[in-house]
Amino acid sequence: MRISINLLAGFLLLPAVCFAQIQPSEESLEGLYPGKTYSPYASRAFPDKVYWGDTHLHTSLSLDAGMFGNTLGLDESYRFHRGEEVVSSTGLPARLGRPLDWIVVTDHSDMMGFADDFTRGAPNVLAVEQSKAWYDLYSQGGQNAVDATLDLIRNFSQGTMDEQLLNDYSPASDIYKSVWQRVIDAAEKYNDPGHFTALIGYEWTSLDKGNNLHRNVILRDNGNKASQVVRWTCMHGSPTTRPRRAAQPSPWRITATCRTASCSRLTGNLPVKRSTRTTSSSVPGGSRCTKSRK
């Protein structure tokens, strides 16, 4: 009998509770609706869908991630984040509980692709005395591999890396151009309008003797425009290490810098919103990502 009374009391309270939950306050309605309404969903004029994603993801192409054991590349990254099962760098199966709606693979623009070539012992890497010594130590595994990685990163951050390595992995080199094209092609391959958005981007670092400052750069357009963009790095006479100047239109044609405001890549019914400050360059043509400052 006691249980029945409790249940009855619960049902009697339920309509009032539910009614209270759906009543918007006068303050919340102000400026959002053209007039008074009893329906909180009538004449809505603001975005009300949340799309989950990530603006900072490294693959084995990045110097730090690749050297410290991330063996997964572009394909595995996109497949994993759109909900597929992949084999992790540790050899174990992995899968997200809920797929993401969008992703930006932002590998480091500096030395992009070097880590992959280093770990497989590419001929151009082994031909340089400095990197050959790192490779021999790295191949021993364990703490020796950690020491080799830290020494490599230290030399890069202090500007003491062999000039030939910097030339091989600068944006003007054939190796680098090939890697960047792979990044673009992968984003184009996995971008599925209305279902999964793959934005094209990279991470720029203001590298000043180890006093680093990081910015994710998200390109607004499709692959045909992204292929015209020269990735901003801190190597070989880059104009500045200051992010405010880097965000200005320049011959380097940087397209969008993650700061404040929002950006949407037009992919059917999936407008992706994120915290960014976009800066357009003079690259001609249509836009894949539109700016919003509301």
C-alpha positions in Angstrom: 0.0 0.0 0.0 2.9 2.3 0.9 4.5 1.7 -2.5 1.2 2.4 -4.3 0.8 5.7 -2.5 4.4 6.8 -3.3 3.9 5.9 -7.0 0.6 7.8 -7.0 2.2 10.9 -5.5 5.0 10.7 -8.1 2.5 10.6 -11.0 0.6 13.5 -9.5 3.8 15.6 -9.3 5.1 14.6 -12.8 3.0 17.0 -14.9 3.9 20.0 -12.8 7.6 19.1 -12.9 7.6 18.6 -16.7 5.6 21.8 -17.2 8.1 23.8 -15.2 11.0 22.4 -17.2 9.8 23.6 -20.6 8.7 27.1 -19.6 11.3 29.7 -20.9 11.9 32.8 -18.8 10.9 36.2 -20.2 14.6 37.1 -20.1 15.6 34.1 -22.2 12.9 35.0 -24.8 14.0 38.6 -25.2 15.4 39.3 -28.6 15.0 35.7 -29.8 11.4 35.6 -30.9 9.4 38.1 -33.0 6.5 38.1 -30.5 4.9 36.3 -27.6 4.4 32.6 -28.1 3.4 29.6 -26.1 5.8 27.3 -28.1 9.5 27.7 -27.2 10.5 26.1 -30.5 8.4 28.5 -32.8 10.3 30.9 -35.0 13.7 30.0 -33.6 16.4 32.1 -35.3 19.6 30.8 -33.6 21.7 27.6 -34.0 20.5 24.9 -31.7 22.6 21.9 -32.7 26.0 21.0 -31.2 28.6 19.2 -33.3 31.5 17.5 -31.5 35.0 17.5 -32.9 38.7 18.2 -32.2 40.8 21.1 -33.5 44.2 19.6 -32.4 45.2 16.2 -33.6 48.7 14.8 -34.5 49.6 11.8 -36.5 52.9 10.1 -37.1 53.8 13.0 -39.4 54.5 15.3 -36.4 58.0 15.3 -35.0 56.9 15.0 -31.4 54.0 12.5 -31.8 55.8 10.3 -34.3 59.1 10.2 -32.4 57.4 9.3 -29.1 55.6 6.3 -30.5 52.5 7.3 -32.5 52.7 5.0 -35.5 49.2 5.8 -36.8 48.8 7.9 -39.9 46.2 10.0 -41.6 43.9 7.2 -42.7 43.8 5.6 -39.2 43.1 9.0 -37.6 40.1 9.8 -39.8 38.7 6.3 -39.6 39.0 6.3 -35.8 37.3 9.6 -35.3 34.4 8.8 -37.6 33.6 5.7 -35.5 35.6 2.9 -37.1 37.7 0.4 -35.1 41.5 0.7 -35.6 44.5 -1.0 -34.2 46.3 1.4 -31.9 50.1 2.2 -31.8 50.3 -0.4 -28.9 48.7 -3.1 -31.1 45.4 -3.1 -29.3 42.0 -2.5 -31.0 40.4 0.8 -30.2 37.1 2.5 -31.0 35.3 5.6 -29.9 32.1 5.2 -27.9 30.6 8.0 -30.0 32.0 9.1 -33.4 32.9 12.8 -33.8 31.1 15.0 -36.2 34.2 16.8 -37.5 38.0 16.7 -37.1 41.0 18.9 -38.0 44.3 17.0 -38.3 46.8 19.6 -37.3 50.3 18.1 -37.7 53.2 20.4 -37.0 54.1 22.4 -40.1 57.8 22.4 -39.0 59.6 19.3 -40.3 56.3 17.7 -41.3 56.9 14.1 -42.4 60.4 13.9 -40.9 59.3 11.5 -38.1 57.9 8.9 -40.5 61.1 9.0 -42.6 63.3 8.9 -39.5 61.7 5.9 -37.9 61.9 3.9 -41.1 65.5 4.9 -41.8 65.0 6.8 -45.0 68.2 7.2 -47.1 68.2 11.0 -46.9 68.0 10.8 -43.1 70.8 8.3 -42.7 73.0 10.2 -45.1 73.3 13.1 -42.6 75.8 12.4 -39.8 73.7 14.1 -37.1 70.5 12.3 -37.9 72.3 9.0 -38.4 73.6 9.2 -34.8 70.1 9.8 -33.6 68.7 6.9 -35.6 71.3 4.5 -34.3 70.5 5.5 -30.7 66.8 5.5 -31.3 66.9 2.0 -32.8 68.1 0.6 -29.5 64.7 1.4 -27.9 63.9 2.1 -24.3 65.6 5.1 -22.6 68.1 5.4 -25.5 65.2 6.1 -27.9 63.8 8.7 -25.5 67.2 10.3 -25.2 67.6 10.4 -29.0 64.2 12.0 -29.4 64.8 14.6 -26.7 68.2 15.5 -28.2 66.7 15.8 -31.7 63.9 18.1 -30.5 66.4 20.1 -28.4 68.6 20.7 -31.4 65.7 21.7 -33.6 64.3 24.1 -31.0 67.7 25.7 -30.5 68.4 26.0 -34.3 71.3 23.6 -34.3 69.8 20.9 -36.6 71.8 20.1 -39.7 71.0 22.4 -42.6 70.5 19.6 -45.0 67.7 18.1 -42.9 66.0 21.6 -42.7 66.3 21.8 -46.5 64.8 18.4 -47.0 61.8 19.2 -44.9 61.1 22.8 -45.7 57.9 23.8 -47.4 59.8 24.4 -50.7 61.2 20.8 -50.9 59.7 18.0 -52.9 59.4 15.8 -49.8 57.4 18.4 -47.9 55.2 19.2 -50.9 54.4 15.5 -51.2 53.5 15.2 -47.5 51.3 18.2 -47.6 49.5 16.9 -50.6 48.8 13.6 -48.7 47.3 15.7 -45.9 45.0 17.5 -48.3 44.0 14.3 -50.2 43.2 12.5 -46.9 40.9 15.3 -45.8 39.2 15.3 -49.2 38.8 11.5 -49.1 37.1 11.4 -45.6 35.1 14.5 -45.8 31.5 13.4 -46.1 29.1 16.3 -46.4 26.2 16.1 -44.0 27.8 13.2 -42.0 31.5 13.9 -41.2 33.5 17.0 -41.8 37.3 16.7 -42.4 38.9 20.2 -42.2 42.3 20.9 -43.6 44.8 22.4 -41.2 48.2 22.3 -39.4 49.8 23.6 -36.3 52.1 26.5 -36.5 54.7 27.1 -33.7 56.4 30.4 -32.9 59.8 28.7 -32.2 62.1 31.2 -30.4 64.9 29.2 -28.8 62.4 26.9 -27.1 60.1 29.7 -26.0 57.2 28.2 -28.0 53.8 29.6 -28.8 51.3 27.4 -30.7 48.5 28.1 -33.0 46.2 25.8 -35.0 45.7 27.0 -38.5 42.4 25.9 -40.2 42.0 26.5 -43.9 38.6 27.6 -45.1 38.6 26.1 -48.5 38.7 22.8 -50.3 41.8 20.9 -51.4 42.2 22.9 -54.7 42.7 26.1 -52.6 44.6 24.4 -49.8 47.2 23.2 -52.3 48.0 26.8 -53.1 48.8 27.7 -49.5 52.4 27.7 -48.3 52.5 26.3 -44.8 53.8 28.8 -42.3 56.8 27.5 -40.4 59.6 29.0 -38.3 62.3 27.7 -40.6 64.3 29.3 -43.5 63.6 33.0 -43.2 60.0 32.9 -42.0 58.9 36.5 -41.7 58.0 36.5 -38.0 57.6 34.5 -34.8 54.7 36.7 -33.6 51.2 35.3 -34.0 49.5 38.6 -34.6 51.7 39.4 -37.5 51.4 35.8 -38.8 47.6 36.2 -38.9 47.8 39.1 -41.4 47.5 38.5 -45.2 51.0 38.0 -46.6 52.9 36.3 -49.4 52.8 33.2 -47.2 49.0 33.2 -47.7 48.0 32.0 -44.3 44.3 31.5 -44.4 42.8 31.0 -40.9 44.2 31.2 -37.4 42.5 29.6 -34.4 41.7 32.4 -32.0 38.2 33.8 -31.4 34.8 33.8 -33.4 33.5 30.9 -35.4 34.0 29.1 -38.7 31.8 26.8 -40.7 32.8 24.5 -43.5 29.8 24.1 -45.8 29.1 20.4 -45.9 25.4 19.9 -46.7 23.5 20.0 -43.4 26.5 19.9 -41.2 27.7 23.4 -40.3 30.7 22.9 -38.0 31.1 25.6 -35.3 34.3 26.1 -33.4 36.3 28.8 -31.6 38.4 30.4 -34.2 39.5 33.8 -35.5 39.6 33.5 -39.3 41.9 35.6 -41.5 41.3 35.4 -45.2 44.2 35.6 -47.6 44.2 36.7 -51.2 43.9 33.2 -52.6 41.1 33.4 -55.2 38.1 31.2 -55.5 35.2 30.0 -53.4 35.2 29.3 -49.7 34.6 26.0 -48.0 34.4 27.6 -44.6 32.4 30.7 -43.9 33.1 33.2 -41.1 30.6 34.2 -38.4 31.2 36.8 -35.8 27.8 36.7 -34.1 
